[in-house]
Amino acid sequence: MGCPLAKKSQRIQEFRDHPGLIRMWLRAGQKYLDTHPNNRIAEYYNDVYEWMAMQIFCDTVHEFKEKFGPNLFYGKVDCKKYLEDYFNFDLTL
């Protein structure tokens, strides 16, 4: 469930069906980031919520930057709020 190699629509549906899975992925991801401070993930994402949003909604880092990065009209997207609003689920760790 939630395999990053699955189609985007399938990933989204699996996380909609099992919102608790998102929280588990976030906790595991945060643990990884805490124990591996010099990892490549930190080059692309500011926090675990950005990383999770990329894993669910995007297929590439470029797509993530286009969708969630700063743009001309809005600032950078708050990925935690975006995930909470999208899945209607509190994701506070």
PDB file of N, CA, C and O in Angstrom:
ATOM      1  N   MET A   1       0.831  -1.187   0.000  1.00  0.00           N
ATOM      2  CA  MET A   1       0.000   0.000   0.000  1.00  0.00           C
ATOM      3  C   MET A   1       0.867   1.240   0.000  1.00  0.00           C
ATOM      4  O   MET A   1       1.852   1.325   0.733  1.00  0.00           O
ATOM      5  N   GLY A   2       0.498   2.189  -0.819  1.00  0.00           N
ATOM      6  CA  GLY A   2       1.235   3.439  -0.880  1.00  0.00           C
ATOM      7  C   GLY A   2       2.568   3.335  -1.590  1.00  0.00           C
ATOM      8  O   GLY A   2       3.435   4.189  -1.405  1.00  0.00           O
ATOM      9  N   CYS A   3       2.745   2.318  -2.386  1.00  0.00           N
ATOM     10  CA  CYS A   3       4.017   2.113  -3.077  1.00  0.00           C
ATOM     11  C   CYS A   3       4.312   3.306  -3.989  1.00  0.00           C
ATOM     12  O   CYS A   3       3.468   3.684  -4.802  1.00  0.00           O
ATOM     13  N   PRO A   4       5.506   3.905  -3.860  1.00  0.00           N
ATOM     14  CA  PRO A   4       5.835   5.047  -4.714  1.00  0.00           C
ATOM     15  C   PRO A   4       5.951   4.674  -6.199  1.00  0.00           C
ATOM     16  O   PRO A   4       5.985   5.554  -7.058  1.00  0.00           O
ATOM     17  N   LEU A   5       6.011   3.380  -6.496  1.00  0.00           N
ATOM     18  CA  LEU A   5       6.087   2.962  -7.894  1.00  0.00           C
ATOM     19  C   LEU A   5       4.708   2.743  -8.510  1.00  0.00           C
ATOM     20  O   LEU A   5       4.592   2.527  -9.717  1.00  0.00           O
ATOM     21  N   ALA A   6       3.668   2.798  -7.687  1.00  0.00           N
ATOM     22  CA  ALA A   6       2.299   2.655  -8.197  1.00  0.00           C
ATOM     23  C   ALA A   6       1.897   3.932  -8.934  1.00  0.00           C
ATOM     24  O   ALA A   6       2.533   4.976  -8.786  1.00  0.00           O
ATOM     25  N   LYS A   7       0.847   3.833  -9.718  1.00  0.00           N
ATOM     26  CA  LYS A   7       0.333   5.012 -10.407  1.00  0.00           C
ATOM     27  C   LYS A   7      -0.113   6.042  -9.374  1.00  0.00           C
ATOM     28  O   LYS A   7      -0.561   5.689  -8.283  1.00  0.00           O
ATOM     29  N   LYS A   8       0.013   7.293  -9.725  1.00  0.00           N
ATOM     30  CA  LYS A   8      -0.346   8.392  -8.826  1.00  0.00           C
ATOM     31  C   LYS A   8      -1.788   8.248  -8.327  1.00  0.00           C
ATOM     32  O   LYS A   8      -2.051   8.420  -7.137  1.00  0.00           O
ATOM     33  N   SER A   9      -2.704   7.938  -9.217  1.00  0.00           N
ATOM     34  CA  SER A   9      -4.114   7.816  -8.817  1.00  0.00           C
ATOM     35  C   SER A   9      -4.313   6.689  -7.813  1.00  0.00           C
ATOM     36  O   SER A   9      -5.137   6.795  -6.904  1.00  0.00           O
ATOM     37  N   GLN A  10      -3.557   5.610  -7.983  1.00  0.00           N
ATOM     38  CA  GLN A  10      -3.660   4.483  -7.053  1.00  0.00           C
ATOM     39  C   GLN A  10      -3.101   4.869  -5.684  1.00  0.00           C
ATOM     40  O   GLN A  10      -3.689   4.525  -4.659  1.00  0.00           O
ATOM     41  N   ARG A  11      -1.970   5.582  -5.657  1.00  0.00           N
ATOM     42  CA  ARG A  11      -1.390   6.033  -4.385  1.00  0.00           C
ATOM     43  C   ARG A  11      -2.373   6.917  -3.636  1.00  0.00           C
ATOM     44  O   ARG A  11      -2.595   6.738  -2.439  1.00  0.00           O
ATOM     45  N   ILE A  12      -2.957   7.864  -4.343  1.00  0.00           N
ATOM     46  CA  ILE A  12      -3.899   8.791  -3.713  1.00  0.00           C
ATOM     47  C   ILE A  12      -5.087   8.033  -3.144  1.00  0.00           C
ATOM     48  O   ILE A  12      -5.495   8.287  -2.011  1.00  0.00           O
ATOM     49  N   GLN A  13      -5.644   7.111  -3.906  1.00  0.00           N
ATOM     50  CA  GLN A  13      -6.805   6.353  -3.442  1.00  0.00           C
ATOM     51  C   GLN A  13      -6.465   5.503  -2.226  1.00  0.00           C
ATOM     52  O   GLN A  13      -7.273   5.415  -1.302  1.00  0.00           O
ATOM     53  N   GLU A  14      -5.303   4.882  -2.201  1.00  0.00           N
ATOM     54  CA  GLU A  14      -4.913   4.059  -1.055  1.00  0.00           C
ATOM     55  C   GLU A  14      -4.784   4.901   0.208  1.00  0.00           C
ATOM     56  O   GLU A  14      -5.194   4.463   1.283  1.00  0.00           O
ATOM     57  N   PHE A  15      -4.225   6.098   0.097  1.00  0.00           N
ATOM     58  CA  PHE A  15      -4.107   6.959   1.265  1.00  0.00           C
ATOM     59  C   PHE A  15      -5.465   7.543   1.662  1.00  0.00           C
ATOM     60  O   PHE A  15      -5.692   7.816   2.841  1.00  0.00           O
ATOM     61  N   ARG A  16      -6.356   7.735   0.716  1.00  0.00           N
ATOM     62  CA  ARG A  16      -7.726   8.165   1.070  1.00  0.00           C
ATOM     63  C   ARG A  16      -8.446   7.062   1.834  1.00  0.00           C
ATOM     64  O   ARG A  16      -9.151   7.327   2.808  1.00  0.00           O
ATOM     65  N   ASP A  17      -8.265   5.826   1.387  1.00  0.00           N
ATOM     66  CA  ASP A  17      -8.925   4.691   2.039  1.00  0.00           C
ATOM     67  C   ASP A  17      -8.343   4.399   3.416  1.00  0.00           C
ATOM     68  O   ASP A  17      -9.045   3.891   4.291  1.00  0.00           O
ATOM     69  N   HIS A  18      -7.070   4.715   3.614  1.00  0.00           N
ATOM     70  CA  HIS A  18      -6.374   4.396   4.867  1.00  0.00           C
ATOM     71  C   HIS A  18      -5.585   5.619   5.343  1.00  0.00           C
ATOM     72  O   HIS A  18      -4.357   5.625   5.260  1.00  0.00           O
ATOM     73  N   PRO A  19      -6.276   6.660   5.842  1.00  0.00           N
ATOM     74  CA  PRO A  19      -5.566   7.881   6.226  1.00  0.00           C
ATOM     75  C   PRO A  19      -4.565   7.670   7.361  1.00  0.00           C
ATOM     76  O   PRO A  19      -3.594   8.420   7.463  1.00  0.00           O
ATOM     77  N   GLY A  20      -4.777   6.679   8.206  1.00  0.00           N
ATOM     78  CA  GLY A  20      -3.819   6.393   9.269  1.00  0.00           C
ATOM     79  C   GLY A  20      -2.464   5.995   8.717  1.00  0.00           C
ATOM     80  O   GLY A  20      -1.438   6.171   9.375  1.00  0.00           O
ATOM     81  N   LEU A  21      -2.463   5.458   7.504  1.00  0.00           N
ATOM     82  CA  LEU A  21      -1.214   5.074   6.857  1.00  0.00           C
ATOM     83  C   LEU A  21      -0.337   6.299   6.593  1.00  0.00           C
ATOM     84  O   LEU A  21       0.890   6.212   6.646  1.00  0.00           O
ATOM     85  N   ILE A  22      -0.965   7.427   6.311  1.00  0.00           N
ATOM     86  CA  ILE A  22      -0.206   8.655   6.085  1.00  0.00           C
ATOM     87  C   ILE A  22       0.578   9.011   7.345  1.00  0.00           C
ATOM     88  O   ILE A  22       1.767   9.320   7.279  1.00  0.00           O
ATOM     89  N   ARG A  23      -0.096   8.965   8.488  1.00  0.00           N
ATOM     90  CA  ARG A  23       0.571   9.309   9.744  1.00  0.00           C
ATOM     91  C   ARG A  23       1.739   8.351  10.014  1.00  0.00           C
ATOM     92  O   ARG A  23       2.796   8.782  10.475  1.00  0.00           O
ATOM     93  N   MET A  24       1.557   7.079   9.736  1.00  0.00           N
ATOM     94  CA  MET A  24       2.650   6.115   9.948  1.00  0.00           C
ATOM     95  C   MET A  24       3.831   6.421   9.028  1.00  0.00           C
ATOM     96  O   MET A  24       4.985   6.357   9.451  1.00  0.00           O
ATOM     97  N   TRP A  25       3.538   6.755   7.767  1.00  0.00           N
ATOM     98  CA  TRP A  25       4.607   7.103   6.831  1.00  0.00           C
ATOM     99  C   TRP A  25       5.325   8.366   7.289  1.00  0.00           C
ATOM    100  O   TRP A  25       6.549   8.456   7.197  1.00  0.00           O
ATOM    101  N   LEU A  26       4.563   9.343   7.784  1.00  0.00           N
ATOM    102  CA  LEU A  26       5.171  10.581   8.259  1.00  0.00           C
ATOM    103  C   LEU A  26       6.091  10.317   9.450  1.00  0.00           C
ATOM    104  O   LEU A  26       7.197  10.855   9.512  1.00  0.00           O
ATOM    105  N   ARG A  27       5.643   9.502  10.381  1.00  0.00           N
ATOM    106  CA  ARG A  27       6.485   9.187  11.542  1.00  0.00           C
ATOM    107  C   ARG A  27       7.761   8.478  11.120  1.00  0.00           C
ATOM    108  O   ARG A  27       8.847   8.813  11.593  1.00  0.00           O
ATOM    109  N   ALA A  28       7.635   7.506  10.235  1.00  0.00           N
ATOM    110  CA  ALA A  28       8.814   6.787   9.750  1.00  0.00           C
ATOM    111  C   ALA A  28       9.736   7.727   8.987  1.00  0.00           C
ATOM    112  O   ALA A  28      10.955   7.670   9.147  1.00  0.00           O
ATOM    113  N   GLY A  29       9.164   8.584   8.165  1.00  0.00           N
ATOM    114  CA  GLY A  29       9.967   9.545   7.408  1.00  0.00           C
ATOM    115  C   GLY A  29      10.676  10.526   8.309  1.00  0.00           C
ATOM    116  O   GLY A  29      11.836  10.861   8.070  1.00  0.00           O
ATOM    117  N   GLN A  30       9.992  10.997   9.353  1.00  0.00           N
ATOM    118  CA  GLN A  30      10.616  11.929  10.287  1.00  0.00           C
ATOM    119  C   GLN A  30      11.748  11.251  11.051  1.00  0.00           C
ATOM    120  O   GLN A  30      12.792  11.854  11.299  1.00  0.00           O
ATOM    121  N   LYS A  31      11.533  10.007  11.417  1.00  0.00           N
ATOM    122  CA  LYS A  31      12.587   9.249  12.110  1.00  0.00           C
ATOM    123  C   LYS A  31      13.817   9.115  11.207  1.00  0.00           C
ATOM    124  O   LYS A  31      14.950   9.270  11.662  1.00  0.00           O
ATOM    125  N   TYR A  32      13.583   8.827   9.936  1.00  0.00           N
ATOM    126  CA  TYR A  32      14.690   8.723   8.987  1.00  0.00           C
ATOM    127  C   TYR A  32      15.433  10.053   8.876  1.00  0.00           C
ATOM    128  O   TYR A  32      16.663  10.086   8.926  1.00  0.00           O
ATOM    129  N   LEU A  33      14.686  11.149   8.725  1.00  0.00           N
ATOM    130  CA  LEU A  33      15.322  12.456   8.595  1.00  0.00           C
ATOM    131  C   LEU A  33      16.105  12.826   9.851  1.00  0.00           C
ATOM    132  O   LEU A  33      17.171  13.436   9.764  1.00  0.00           O
ATOM    133  N   ASP A  34      15.576  12.457  11.018  1.00  0.00           N
ATOM    134  CA  ASP A  34      16.258  12.758  12.279  1.00  0.00           C
ATOM    135  C   ASP A  34      17.545  11.959  12.441  1.00  0.00           C
ATOM    136  O   ASP A  34      18.522  12.459  12.998  1.00  0.00           O
ATOM    137  N   THR A  35      17.548  10.726  11.959  1.00  0.00           N
ATOM    138  CA  THR A  35      18.719   9.865  12.139  1.00  0.00           C
ATOM    139  C   THR A  35      19.707   9.931  10.977  1.00  0.00           C
ATOM    140  O   THR A  35      20.806   9.384  11.068  1.00  0.00           O
ATOM    141  N   HIS A  36      19.333  10.583   9.910  1.00  0.00           N
ATOM    142  CA  HIS A  36      20.204  10.735   8.738  1.00  0.00           C
ATOM    143  C   HIS A  36      20.225  12.210   8.322  1.00  0.00           C
ATOM    144  O   HIS A  36      19.666  12.561   7.283  1.00  0.00           O
ATOM    145  N   PRO A  37      20.859  13.073   9.114  1.00  0.00           N
ATOM    146  CA  PRO A  37      20.785  14.516   8.851  1.00  0.00           C
ATOM    147  C   PRO A  37      21.420  14.958   7.533  1.00  0.00           C
ATOM    148  O   PRO A  37      21.050  16.009   7.011  1.00  0.00           O
ATOM    149  N   ASN A  38      22.337  14.215   6.994  1.00  0.00           N
ATOM    150  CA  ASN A  38      23.009  14.609   5.755  1.00  0.00           C
ATOM    151  C   ASN A  38      22.546  13.757   4.581  1.00  0.00           C
ATOM    152  O   ASN A  38      23.362  13.306   3.777  1.00  0.00           O
ATOM    153  N   ASN A  39      21.247  13.538   4.482  1.00  0.00           N
ATOM    154  CA  ASN A  39      20.722  12.695   3.405  1.00  0.00           C
ATOM    155  C   ASN A  39      20.361  13.531   2.185  1.00  0.00           C
ATOM    156  O   ASN A  39      20.270  14.755   2.268  1.00  0.00           O
ATOM    157  N   ARG A  40      20.163  12.883   1.086  1.00  0.00           N
ATOM    158  CA  ARG A  40      19.820  13.578  -0.161  1.00  0.00           C
ATOM    159  C   ARG A  40      18.422  14.170  -0.143  1.00  0.00           C
ATOM    160  O   ARG A  40      18.146  15.133  -0.857  1.00  0.00           O
ATOM    161  N   ILE A  41      17.542  13.603   0.666  1.00  0.00           N
ATOM    162  CA  ILE A  41      16.170  14.093   0.733  1.00  0.00           C
ATOM    163  C   ILE A  41      16.148  15.546   1.189  1.00  0.00           C
ATOM    164  O   ILE A  41      15.351  16.347   0.700  1.00  0.00           O
ATOM    165  N   ALA A  42      17.029  15.881   2.130  1.00  0.00           N
ATOM    166  CA  ALA A  42      17.089  17.249   2.653  1.00  0.00           C
ATOM    167  C   ALA A  42      17.498  18.254   1.577  1.00  0.00           C
ATOM    168  O   ALA A  42      17.267  19.453   1.736  1.00  0.00           O
ATOM    169  N   GLU A  43      18.096  17.787   0.498  1.00  0.00           N
ATOM    170  CA  GLU A  43      18.454  18.680  -0.604  1.00  0.00           C
ATOM    171  C   GLU A  43      17.209  19.206  -1.326  1.00  0.00           C
ATOM    172  O   GLU A  43      17.228  20.303  -1.885  1.00  0.00           O
ATOM    173  N   TYR A  44      16.134  18.424  -1.312  1.00  0.00           N
ATOM    174  CA  TYR A  44      14.940  18.754  -2.082  1.00  0.00           C
ATOM    175  C   TYR A  44      13.757  19.214  -1.242  1.00  0.00           C
ATOM    176  O   TYR A  44      12.934  20.000  -1.712  1.00  0.00           O
ATOM    177  N   TYR A  45      13.660  18.734  -0.003  1.00  0.00           N
ATOM    178  CA  TYR A  45      12.475  18.984   0.820  1.00  0.00           C
ATOM    179  C   TYR A  45      12.869  19.588   2.158  1.00  0.00           C
ATOM    180  O   TYR A  45      13.879  19.204   2.746  1.00  0.00           O
ATOM    181  N   ASN A  46      12.074  20.529   2.636  1.00  0.00           N
ATOM    182  CA  ASN A  46      12.357  21.199   3.903  1.00  0.00           C
ATOM    183  C   ASN A  46      11.886  20.414   5.111  1.00  0.00           C
ATOM    184  O   ASN A  46      12.413  20.586   6.210  1.00  0.00           O
ATOM    185  N   ASP A  47      10.891  19.550   4.916  1.00  0.00           N
ATOM    186  CA  ASP A  47      10.387  18.767   6.034  1.00  0.00           C
ATOM    187  C   ASP A  47       9.724  17.492   5.517  1.00  0.00           C
ATOM    188  O   ASP A  47       9.624  17.268   4.311  1.00  0.00           O
ATOM    189  N   VAL A  48       9.280  16.676   6.446  1.00  0.00           N
ATOM    190  CA  VAL A  48       8.699  15.383   6.098  1.00  0.00           C
ATOM    191  C   VAL A  48       7.372  15.548   5.354  1.00  0.00           C
ATOM    192  O   VAL A  48       6.990  14.678   4.571  1.00  0.00           O
ATOM    193  N   TYR A  49       6.669  16.659   5.593  1.00  0.00           N
ATOM    194  CA  TYR A  49       5.389  16.875   4.911  1.00  0.00           C
ATOM    195  C   TYR A  49       5.601  17.143   3.419  1.00  0.00           C
ATOM    196  O   TYR A  49       4.820  16.681   2.587  1.00  0.00           O
ATOM    197  N   GLU A  50       6.639  17.875   3.088  1.00  0.00           N
ATOM    198  CA  GLU A  50       6.964  18.098   1.671  1.00  0.00           C
ATOM    199  C   GLU A  50       7.344  16.771   1.011  1.00  0.00           C
ATOM    200  O   GLU A  50       6.909  16.469  -0.100  1.00  0.00           O
ATOM    201  N   TRP A  51       8.146  16.002   1.700  1.00  0.00           N
ATOM    202  CA  TRP A  51       8.563  14.702   1.164  1.00  0.00           C
ATOM    203  C   TRP A  51       7.345  13.813   0.929  1.00  0.00           C
ATOM    204  O   TRP A  51       7.251  13.148  -0.102  1.00  0.00           O
ATOM    205  N   MET A  52       6.418  13.800   1.877  1.00  0.00           N
ATOM    206  CA  MET A  52       5.216  12.973   1.756  1.00  0.00           C
ATOM    207  C   MET A  52       4.338  13.454   0.606  1.00  0.00           C
ATOM    208  O   MET A  52       3.817  12.643  -0.160  1.00  0.00           O
ATOM    209  N   ALA A  53       4.170  14.783   0.481  1.00  0.00           N
ATOM    210  CA  ALA A  53       3.362  15.317  -0.614  1.00  0.00           C
ATOM    211  C   ALA A  53       3.953  14.906  -1.961  1.00  0.00           C
ATOM    212  O   ALA A  53       3.220  14.575  -2.893  1.00  0.00           O
ATOM    213  N   MET A  54       5.263  14.930  -2.056  1.00  0.00           N
ATOM    214  CA  MET A  54       5.900  14.512  -3.301  1.00  0.00           C
ATOM    215  C   MET A  54       5.618  13.040  -3.575  1.00  0.00           C
ATOM    216  O   MET A  54       5.289  12.670  -4.702  1.00  0.00           O
ATOM    217  N   GLN A  55       5.746  12.193  -2.545  1.00  0.00           N
ATOM    218  CA  GLN A  55       5.547  10.748  -2.711  1.00  0.00           C
ATOM    219  C   GLN A  55       4.125  10.410  -3.131  1.00  0.00           C
ATOM    220  O   GLN A  55       3.910   9.449  -3.870  1.00  0.00           O
ATOM    221  N   ILE A  56       3.151  11.190  -2.671  1.00  0.00           N
ATOM    222  CA  ILE A  56       1.756  10.898  -2.992  1.00  0.00           C
ATOM    223  C   ILE A  56       1.329  11.519  -4.321  1.00  0.00           C
ATOM    224  O   ILE A  56       0.721  10.847  -5.154  1.00  0.00           O
ATOM    225  N   PHE A  57       1.644  12.798  -4.521  1.00  0.00           N
ATOM    226  CA  PHE A  57       1.046  13.543  -5.624  1.00  0.00           C
ATOM    227  C   PHE A  57       1.939  13.745  -6.838  1.00  0.00           C
ATOM    228  O   PHE A  57       1.460  14.213  -7.871  1.00  0.00           O
ATOM    229  N   CYS A  58       3.217  13.410  -6.749  1.00  0.00           N
ATOM    230  CA  CYS A  58       4.127  13.715  -7.851  1.00  0.00           C
ATOM    231  C   CYS A  58       4.942  12.483  -8.230  1.00  0.00           C
ATOM    232  O   CYS A  58       5.148  11.578  -7.421  1.00  0.00           O
ATOM    233  N   ASP A  59       5.391  12.471  -9.457  1.00  0.00           N
ATOM    234  CA  ASP A  59       6.239  11.383  -9.937  1.00  0.00           C
ATOM    235  C   ASP A  59       7.706  11.780 -10.005  1.00  0.00           C
ATOM    236  O   ASP A  59       8.582  10.916 -10.064  1.00  0.00           O
ATOM    237  N   THR A  60       7.981  13.089  -9.999  1.00  0.00           N
ATOM    238  CA  THR A  60       9.364  13.559 -10.076  1.00  0.00           C
ATOM    239  C   THR A  60       9.550  14.770  -9.171  1.00  0.00           C
ATOM    240  O   THR A  60       8.579  15.419  -8.783  1.00  0.00           O
ATOM    241  N   VAL A  61      10.793  15.069  -8.838  1.00  0.00           N
ATOM    242  CA  VAL A  61      11.103  16.260  -8.054  1.00  0.00           C
ATOM    243  C   VAL A  61      10.702  17.510  -8.838  1.00  0.00           C
ATOM    244  O   VAL A  61      10.206  18.475  -8.258  1.00  0.00           O
ATOM    245  N   HIS A  62      10.914  17.492 -10.137  1.00  0.00           N
ATOM    246  CA  HIS A  62      10.533  18.628 -10.983  1.00  0.00           C
ATOM    247  C   HIS A  62       9.023  18.887 -10.883  1.00  0.00           C
ATOM    248  O   HIS A  62       8.597  20.034 -10.750  1.00  0.00           O
ATOM    249  N   GLU A  63       8.237  17.846 -10.946  1.00  0.00           N
ATOM    250  CA  GLU A  63       6.782  17.988 -10.822  1.00  0.00           C
ATOM    251  C   GLU A  63       6.415  18.550  -9.441  1.00  0.00           C
ATOM    252  O   GLU A  63       5.515  19.381  -9.319  1.00  0.00           O
ATOM    253  N   PHE A  64       7.126  18.083  -8.404  1.00  0.00           N
ATOM    254  CA  PHE A  64       6.880  18.599  -7.053  1.00  0.00           C
ATOM    255  C   PHE A  64       7.153  20.102  -6.995  1.00  0.00           C
ATOM    256  O   PHE A  64       6.348  20.862  -6.456  1.00  0.00           O
ATOM    257  N   LYS A  65       8.276  20.524  -7.544  1.00  0.00           N
ATOM    258  CA  LYS A  65       8.632  21.945  -7.510  1.00  0.00           C
ATOM    259  C   LYS A  65       7.609  22.794  -8.252  1.00  0.00           C
ATOM    260  O   LYS A  65       7.291  23.902  -7.820  1.00  0.00           O
ATOM    261  N   GLU A  66       7.093  22.284  -9.362  1.00  0.00           N
ATOM    262  CA  GLU A  66       6.082  23.020 -10.114  1.00  0.00           C
ATOM    263  C   GLU A  66       4.776  23.136  -9.343  1.00  0.00           C
ATOM    264  O   GLU A  66       4.127  24.182  -9.362  1.00  0.00           O
ATOM    265  N   LYS A  67       4.393  22.060  -8.667  1.00  0.00           N
ATOM    266  CA  LYS A  67       3.102  22.025  -7.986  1.00  0.00           C
ATOM    267  C   LYS A  67       3.142  22.691  -6.612  1.00  0.00           C
ATOM    268  O   LYS A  67       2.198  23.387  -6.238  1.00  0.00           O
ATOM    269  N   PHE A  68       4.219  22.488  -5.858  1.00  0.00           N
ATOM    270  CA  PHE A  68       4.254  22.937  -4.468  1.00  0.00           C
ATOM    271  C   PHE A  68       5.264  24.046  -4.194  1.00  0.00           C
ATOM    272  O   PHE A  68       5.241  24.642  -3.117  1.00  0.00           O
ATOM    273  N   GLY A  69       6.131  24.328  -5.125  1.00  0.00           N
ATOM    274  CA  GLY A  69       7.146  25.352  -4.915  1.00  0.00           C
ATOM    275  C   GLY A  69       6.583  26.753  -5.048  1.00  0.00           C
ATOM    276  O   GLY A  69       5.432  26.929  -5.448  1.00  0.00           O
ATOM    277  N   PRO A  70       7.382  27.742  -4.717  1.00  0.00           N
ATOM    278  CA  PRO A  70       6.907  29.124  -4.835  1.00  0.00           C
ATOM    279  C   PRO A  70       6.593  29.470  -6.288  1.00  0.00           C
ATOM    280  O   PRO A  70       7.246  28.992  -7.215  1.00  0.00           O
ATOM    281  N   ASN A  71       5.588  30.305  -6.458  1.00  0.00           N
ATOM    282  CA  ASN A  71       5.258  30.749  -7.808  1.00  0.00           C
ATOM    283  C   ASN A  71       4.937  32.238  -7.785  1.00  0.00           C
ATOM    284  O   ASN A  71       5.002  32.873  -6.733  1.00  0.00           O
ATOM    285  N   LEU A  72       4.606  32.771  -8.889  1.00  0.00           N
ATOM    286  CA  LEU A  72       4.406  34.209  -9.050  1.00  0.00           C
ATOM    287  C   LEU A  72       3.247  34.747  -8.209  1.00  0.00           C
ATOM    288  O   LEU A  72       3.329  35.861  -7.691  1.00  0.00           O
ATOM    289  N   PHE A  73       2.181  33.979  -8.069  1.00  0.00           N
ATOM    290  CA  PHE A  73       0.972  34.481  -7.429  1.00  0.00           C
ATOM    291  C   PHE A  73       0.839  34.092  -5.961  1.00  0.00           C
ATOM    292  O   PHE A  73       0.219  34.815  -5.182  1.00  0.00           O
ATOM    293  N   TYR A  74       1.405  32.979  -5.587  1.00  0.00           N
ATOM    294  CA  TYR A  74       1.286  32.488  -4.222  1.00  0.00           C
ATOM    295  C   TYR A  74       2.678  32.186  -3.696  1.00  0.00           C
ATOM    296  O   TYR A  74       3.616  31.981  -4.466  1.00  0.00           O
ATOM    297  N   GLY A  75       2.798  32.161  -2.392  1.00  0.00           N
ATOM    298  CA  GLY A  75       4.055  31.720  -1.810  1.00  0.00           C
ATOM    299  C   GLY A  75       4.157  30.205  -1.917  1.00  0.00           C
ATOM    300  O   GLY A  75       3.362  29.558  -2.599  1.00  0.00           O
ATOM    301  N   LYS A  76       5.126  29.669  -1.249  1.00  0.00           N
ATOM    302  CA  LYS A  76       5.308  28.228  -1.233  1.00  0.00           C
ATOM    303  C   LYS A  76       4.127  27.572  -0.526  1.00  0.00           C
ATOM    304  O   LYS A  76       3.629  28.104   0.467  1.00  0.00           O
ATOM    305  N   VAL A  77       3.680  26.439  -1.018  1.00  0.00           N
ATOM    306  CA  VAL A  77       2.546  25.721  -0.449  1.00  0.00           C
ATOM    307  C   VAL A  77       2.944  25.110   0.893  1.00  0.00           C
ATOM    308  O   VAL A  77       4.015  24.515   1.011  1.00  0.00           O
ATOM    309  N   ASP A  78       2.085  25.255   1.905  1.00  0.00           N
ATOM    310  CA  ASP A  78       2.268  24.595   3.190  1.00  0.00           C
ATOM    311  C   ASP A  78       1.799  23.149   3.005  1.00  0.00           C
ATOM    312  O   ASP A  78       0.597  22.881   3.010  1.00  0.00           O
ATOM    313  N   CYS A  79       2.727  22.234   2.845  1.00  0.00           N
ATOM    314  CA  CYS A  79       2.388  20.856   2.505  1.00  0.00           C
ATOM    315  C   CYS A  79       1.625  20.147   3.624  1.00  0.00           C
ATOM    316  O   CYS A  79       0.775  19.301   3.346  1.00  0.00           O
ATOM    317  N   LYS A  80       1.913  20.478   4.878  1.00  0.00           N
ATOM    318  CA  LYS A  80       1.171  19.864   5.981  1.00  0.00           C
ATOM    319  C   LYS A  80      -0.300  20.237   5.875  1.00  0.00           C
ATOM    320  O   LYS A  80      -1.172  19.370   5.952  1.00  0.00           O
ATOM    321  N   LYS A  81      -0.576  21.514   5.699  1.00  0.00           N
ATOM    322  CA  LYS A  81      -1.960  21.971   5.565  1.00  0.00           C
ATOM    323  C   LYS A  81      -2.606  21.387   4.311  1.00  0.00           C
ATOM    324  O   LYS A  81      -3.771  20.990   4.336  1.00  0.00           O
ATOM    325  N   TYR A  82      -1.863  21.338   3.238  1.00  0.00           N
ATOM    326  CA  TYR A  82      -2.382  20.777   1.993  1.00  0.00           C
ATOM    327  C   TYR A  82      -2.797  19.317   2.197  1.00  0.00           C
ATOM    328  O   TYR A  82      -3.886  18.914   1.787  1.00  0.00           O
ATOM    329  N   LEU A  83      -1.931  18.532   2.828  1.00  0.00           N
ATOM    330  CA  LEU A  83      -2.241  17.121   3.082  1.00  0.00           C
ATOM    331  C   LEU A  83      -3.447  16.987   4.009  1.00  0.00           C
ATOM    332  O   LEU A  83      -4.333  16.167   3.768  1.00  0.00           O
ATOM    333  N   GLU A  84      -3.479  17.791   5.065  1.00  0.00           N
ATOM    334  CA  GLU A  84      -4.601  17.724   6.008  1.00  0.00           C
ATOM    335  C   GLU A  84      -5.910  18.093   5.328  1.00  0.00           C
ATOM    336  O   GLU A  84      -6.923  17.425   5.537  1.00  0.00           O
ATOM    337  N   ASP A  85      -5.907  19.136   4.527  1.00  0.00           N
ATOM    338  CA  ASP A  85      -7.120  19.551   3.820  1.00  0.00           C
ATOM    339  C   ASP A  85      -7.544  18.522   2.783  1.00  0.00           C
ATOM    340  O   ASP A  85      -8.731  18.224   2.649  1.00  0.00           O
ATOM    341  N   TYR A  86      -6.591  17.985   2.061  1.00  0.00           N
ATOM    342  CA  TYR A  86      -6.898  17.038   0.992  1.00  0.00           C
ATOM    343  C   TYR A  86      -7.500  15.749   1.547  1.00  0.00           C
ATOM    344  O   TYR A  86      -8.481  15.231   1.014  1.00  0.00           O
ATOM    345  N   PHE A  87      -6.902  15.239   2.625  1.00  0.00           N
ATOM    346  CA  PHE A  87      -7.360  13.969   3.187  1.00  0.00           C
ATOM    347  C   PHE A  87      -8.316  14.155   4.365  1.00  0.00           C
ATOM    348  O   PHE A  87      -8.803  13.173   4.924  1.00  0.00           O
ATOM    349  N   ASN A  88      -8.592  15.421   4.750  1.00  0.00           N
ATOM    350  CA  ASN A  88      -9.490  15.723   5.860  1.00  0.00           C
ATOM    351  C   ASN A  88      -9.096  14.937   7.107  1.00  0.00           C
ATOM    352  O   ASN A  88      -9.901  14.216   7.696  1.00  0.00           O
ATOM    353  N   PHE A  89      -7.831  15.100   7.488  1.00  0.00           N
ATOM    354  CA  PHE A  89      -7.248  14.283   8.557  1.00  0.00           C
ATOM    355  C   PHE A  89      -6.142  15.081   9.231  1.00  0.00           C
ATOM    356  O   PHE A  89      -5.284  15.637   8.546  1.00  0.00           O
ATOM    357  N   ASP A  90      -6.142  15.149  10.572  1.00  0.00           N
ATOM    358  CA  ASP A  90      -5.097  15.869  11.300  1.00  0.00           C
ATOM    359  C   ASP A  90      -3.796  15.058  11.251  1.00  0.00           C
ATOM    360  O   ASP A  90      -3.769  13.894  11.650  1.00  0.00           O
ATOM    361  N   LEU A  91      -2.739  15.673  10.768  1.00  0.00           N
ATOM    362  CA  LEU A  91      -1.470  14.960  10.595  1.00  0.00           C
ATOM    363  C   LEU A  91      -0.389  15.417  11.553  1.00  0.00           C
ATOM    364  O   LEU A  91       0.796  15.238  11.272  1.00  0.00           O
ATOM    365  N   THR A  92      -0.769  16.003  12.678  1.00  0.00           N
ATOM    366  CA  THR A  92       0.223  16.419  13.647  1.00  0.00           C
ATOM    367  C   THR A  92       0.931  15.193  14.195  1.00  0.00           C
ATOM    368  O   THR A  92       0.297  14.230  14.628  1.00  0.00           O
ATOM    369  N   LEU A  93       2.261  15.245  14.168  1.00  0.00           N
ATOM    370  CA  LEU A  93       3.045  14.099  14.647  1.00  0.00           C
ATOM    371  C   LEU A  93       3.205  14.150  16.144  1.00  0.00           C
ATOM    372  O   LEU A  93       3.835  13.269  16.728  1.00  0.00           O
TER     373      LEU A  93
END
